[in-house]
Amino acid sequence: MLEEPRGRLRLQVSRPTKGTAVITANGAVDLGTAPRFWDMLNQRLHGHGATLIVNLSDLDFFGVTGIRVLERAQLLADDTGTLLFVFPGECRSARRMLDLYDGAGLHSL
């Protein structure tokens, strides 16, 4: 598990099936934690699986910076042939951001 120095964002990776990785985020994705979020996505999008699922359901906050990271990740996923899915779950701020940026080319579960 990678953790932001102040404990504001925790990221965990699991592999439920061969070729699938799930990143689960807990805490907040904001201007201060977005670089850590991007680093994790970037690592997983470089040959670590055919499918990447980003689980945002345990977040307390997901800001516009998070959407920018996901847009960038989607571009990289397209380049590497990785299927990228975003699961907002019950995180209201993630749902709101995904609804507002519906045209970003992101695939929600």
SULTA-V856685 format. One record per backbone hydrogen bond with DSSP energy under -1.0 kcal/mol. NH is the residue of the N-H (numbers start at 1). CO is the residue of the C=O. Records with the same first field share a line. If there is no record, write none. Layout:
NH=CO + CO
//
This chain:
2=11
4=9
7=4
10=26
11=2
12=24
14=22
20=17
21=51
22=14
23=53
24=12
25=55
26=10
28=8
29=61
34=30
37=33
38=34
39=35
40=36
41=37
42=38
43=39
44=40
45=41
51=19
52=83
53=21
54=85
55=23
56=87
59=56
60=27
61=27
63=29
66=63
67=63
68=64
69=65
70=66
71=67
72=68
73=69
74=70
75=71
76=72
77=73
78=74
79=75
80=76
81=77
82=77
83=50
85=52
86=107
87=54
91=88
95=91
96=92
97=93
98=94
99=95
100=96
101=97
102=99
104=101
109=86
//
